[in-house]
Every structure is written in structure tokens, then in C-alpha cells.
Amino acid sequence: MSAVLQHVVDMVSVGGLYALMALGIGLIFGIMRLINFAHGELIMVGGYATWLVVDLPGVAVIVLTLAIVVLFAIGMERIAFRPLRDASPATLLVAAFAVSYFLQNLALVMFGGRPKPFTFADTLIEQVTIAGLRIPQLQVMSLVLTVLTLVGLAVILKRTNIGVQMRAAAQDFRMARLAGIRANRVIALAFLISGVLAWVVSVVYAAQIGQISPTMGLQPVIVGFVATVIGGLGSLSGAVIGGFLVGSLTVALQALLPGDLREFRDAFLFTGLLLVLLVRPSGIIATRALKERV
């Protein structure tokens, strides 16, 4: 029973992290119809920013790194994507790849290509006992940050005026603009929130893998994209469901597969997700964001 409960905790922890990744991508796609593959580089920026100021007091580390990632996210929207607002989706996608490679190479020039060891707090490697389970403090921190972020985002989207505008824009951006919603403000706020989500993921993910590198955001953005597609592109609730589904399947396969087959875990995972898409090609929750905007 304890082993089963441990796997459940792992599923929630990993699934929550994947949900945050998917939300950062799904939020931007719902409003701009842009699959922002440069979102992974925001995670990379958060990792390097934390590495640079990790010796400062905890509150200062949080404030500085969060501010840096958010500024990069807003700057990304203002410099790279706002001038292309009326461009085709293909042009926006090329721009996203261009921003991604630019930030990767900027990090390569500034910090070198060799991965650097990352330790956010030495106490995170210690374990705590909860209901008979020995859980690493890093996993507890991941769960707490994930829950707080998801709850905070839900409150913003459902209880605030700007949140309602963002939800309306995610459902039908053209109609939302006709209804008087200011596009620049909504899109800028969406990038700001995606920056906050990327910062949370960067802290947890870098602490989990124990190192940072210019390409560290590649795997998270791929996982987030897959989870977003599974949940339904443009659906924020679908992104969360997709994230938890992908995370749960990842942990389940790691636990259930024989030792000699675990190296093929990702192959089994993506095969299962492909079957999901064969049954639900539009994802678990389909939205108008998947339709072509004119």
C-alpha cells in the first residue's frame, strides 16, 4: 500500500509540473494561435537567473528571478511577436523558433555550453515523513508551488475582470476584440502569466535534474506541447488535464514496466498518447482556438 501511495504522490507531483508547462503554452495559443516554442527558453532563463543569485537571501532570490523571467516574457511579446500580430500562423511559428534559438545561443555565449551544477537549497534533498511515506522536500515544494500556482491562476481567470477577458479571448479572440477587449493588454498579461508559470517550472525542474544548460528548456516545452495537444489546444482546463494525464502515464510506466523495458518508456508513452488522439483528434476538450481565424 505504501508503494502505491508513493506512486500516487509521484503522479500528482510530475503531473502538476507538466500541467504548468502545458498551461504556459496553451494560454498563448488560445489567444494568439501561436505555439510558443520559445517558452522553453523562459524556463532556461529562470534556471540561469536562479543560479546567478542563489547565494542571496531566499526572498531576494525569488523576487529577482521572477522579475527577470517575467521581463523576458513581456519583452519577447513586445519585440518579437507584437510587430507580427497580423502575420500568418506559420510566420509566428518561425518567429518563435527564431526567438528560441537566439536565447539558446545567447546563453551559450554568456555561460558556455557545459552544463552547470544547480542546487537551490541543500535542505531539499532531505526527506520528510507524511502518513508513513518518506517524501523528498523537493517533491513537497513542487506540490506546494504547483497547487498555489494553479489555484492563483484559477482565481485570476474566474474572479477578475481581466481574467474573464482572457478566457473570452482564448475562446474566440476575434469576437472578443469586437466586444471591446483591448488586445495589447490581454496578450501582454498572457505573456506575463506564462512567464510566471515558466519561473515556477524552472525552479522545480532545475532542482530535479540538478543542472542547467542552454538547451534545458527543450524537453519541458516538448512535454508541455504534447500535454496541450492531448488536452485540447486553446483549452486551459484541457491543458491541466493533459498535463496530469501525461505525468501520470510517465510515472505509471516507470513503475510497471520491467527493468529491461524502462529505457523504452517514452516510446510506450507516446504510443499511448497517439491512441488517445486517434480517438479524440481535437484533444480531450476541443475549443474554437483550433479553427482558422481570418
N, C-alpha and C positions, 0 to 999 in steps of 0.2 A: 504493500500500500504506500509506503514512504517513497518508493521508486516512482510509482505512478504520480503521486503528488508533486514530486520533484520535476517530472516531465511536464506536468500541467503548468507549473511555475515558469519553466523554461519556455513553454509555448506562449504564455502571456507576455513574458519579457521580450522575446525575439519578435513576436507578432506585433507588439506595441511599437517597437523600434521601426519595423517595416511599415507600419501604418503611418508613422510620422514622415517617413521617406515618401510614401505614396501621396500623402496629403500635400506636401510641398510641390509635387509635380502636378497633381490633379487640380489644385487650386488655380494655378496659372493656366492650365489647359482649358478649364471651364470658362475662363473669362476671355482669354486671348486666342484660344485654339492653337496654342504654342506648346509643344513638348519641349520643355526647357532642360536639355541635357547638360546645360551649364550649372544646374542645381547641384550636381556632384562637386563642382569646384567651390561652391559656398561651404560645403562640408569640409573640403580641404583647407579653405581659408580659416575656418573655425579651429581646425586642428593645429595649424601653424601659429595662429594667434594665441591659442592657449599655451602652446609650447614656449612661446617667447616671453610670456608674462607669468608663467606658472609659479615663480618664486614670490610673487606679490601676495598680499592677504587675499583670502578667498573671495570676499565681496568685490574687491578690485578686479580680480581675475574675471569674475562673472560679468561685471559691468563693462569692462574694456573689450572682452572678446565678443560679447553680444553686440556691442555698438559697432565693432569692426565688421562683423558678418552682415549686420543689417545695412550698414553703409555700402558695402559691396553689392548687396542685393538691390538696393534702391539705385545705386549708380549704374548697375547692369541694365536696369529698366530704362533709366533716363538717357544713357549714352548709346546703348546698342539697340534697344527694342522700340523705344518711342518714335524715333525717326522712321521706323519701318512699320508703323502701326497699320497702315492700309496695304501693306505688301501681301503677297500670297503666302499661304502656309509653308510652301516649300522654301521661300526666301527666309522666312522666320526660322525655319529649322536649320538652314545653312548658317544663319547668324548665331544661333545657339551653339552650334558646333564650333564656330569661329571664336566665340567668347570662351568656350570650354578650353580649346587648345591654347588660346592666348594666356589664360590664367595658369594653366599647367606649365607652360614654358616660362612664364614669369616666376613661378615658384622654383622651377628648375634653375634659372639663372641666379635667383636670390639665395637659395638654400642648398642647391646641388641635387643630384638625382639619388643619392644614397639615402635609404630610409633612416629616420632618426628615432631613437627610443622615446617613448611617451609614457609618462607616469603622472596622472592628475593628482592623486593623493595616495600615499602609501597605505593608509588605513583601508582603502577599498579592496585590497587583496585579502583582507581578513574576512572571516565568516561569522554570521550570526545565526542563532538557533531560534527558529519560529515554528511552533507547533511540531517540534521534533525534527524539523528539516534544517539542515545546515546550508544556508544560502550566503553566497559571497555578497559583501556590502555593495560591490559594483552592480550586482543584479538588483539589489534593493533600490539603489539610486536610480537605475534605469527605469524600474517600475514606477517609482515616485514621480520622476520627471515626465514620463510618458502620460501618466494619469493626469497630472497637473496641466500639462500642455493640452491634452485632448479636452479636458473639462473647460479650461480657459478659452480655447478656440470655440467650443460649442456655445459658451455664454456669449462670446462676441458675435457669432453668426446669428444667434437666435434672439438675443436680448437687446441688441444695439441697432440703431438706425443704419449705420454704415454696414453692419453685418448683414442686415436684410437686403441692402443694396447689392452687396457682394453675392449673396445667394441668388438674387434675381438676375444679376449679370451672368452668373455661372449657368443658369438655366437657359436664358435667351439674351445674349448681350445686345443684339440689335434692338430688340424691343425695350430693353432696359434703358438704352440711350434715348430712344424716342419718348420714354416716360420721364425724361429729365435727369436721369442719373449721370453725374459727371464722370466721364470715362477716365480721365487722368488720375483723379483722386482714388477711384476704385482700384485701378490697376496698380498704382503706386502702393496702396495699402496691401494688395495681394502679394506683391513682391516683398514688402516689409514682413508680412506674416510668414512667407516662405523662408525668409532669412532667419527668423526666429526658430522655425522648425529645423532648418539646416544646422543652426547652432546647437540645438539640443542633441541632434543626431551626431554631430561632430564630437561632442564631449564624450558621449557614451561609446560611440564606435571606436574612436581613437584609443580610449582606455581599454576596450575589449581586445583589440588587436595588438596593443602595446607599442605601436609605432605610427609615424606619419610619413607621407611621401607625396610628391606632386600628383600621383595618379590614385591616391587613396579614395577619391570620390567616385571612381568608375564603377566599382561593384555596387555600392549603395544606390547609385542612380539607376543602374540596370534593374536591381531588385525592386526599387520604387516604381519604375516604369511598368514592369511586369505586374506588380500588385495593382497598379492603377488600371491597367487594361483588364485584368481579371475582375476588378470591382465595377468597372464601367467608367470609361473616360469622361471626365466632367462631373461625375458624382462624388461629392465629398464623403458622404456616408459609404458609398461603394469603395472609395479608396481605403477607408478604415477597414472595411470588411475584407477587401483584397489583401491588405497588409497582414491582418491576423490570420487569414487563410494560408498565405504563403509561409509565414513564420511558423504556424502550427504544423504544416506539412514538412517543413525543413527539420524541425525537432523530432517529429514522429518518425521520419525516415532514418534519421541519425540513430534513433533508439531501436528501431525494429529491424533494420537491415543487418544481415550477417556481416561480420567484420571484413570479409573479403569483398563485399559489395558496397561498402560505405564510401569508397572513393568515387563510385558512380551515383552518389546521392543526388547531385544536381541534375543528372540525366533523367533519373526517375521523377524528380520534382517537376521538371519542365514538361515531361511526358504527361504527367497528371494534369498540369495546368492547361496543356494543349487539349486534353479531353474535355476540360471544363469549357473551353472556348468553342469546341465543336458542338457542344450542347447549347451554350449561350454565346453566340458570336459577338454580341454587343456588350458582353460583360454581365455581371450579376444584376446591376442596376443600370439600365440604359437611360440616357438623357439626350436632350436636344443638342448638346455640345458635339455630338458625333455627326450632326448634319452639316452639310456645307453651308457656310454663310456667304451671302452675296451682298 
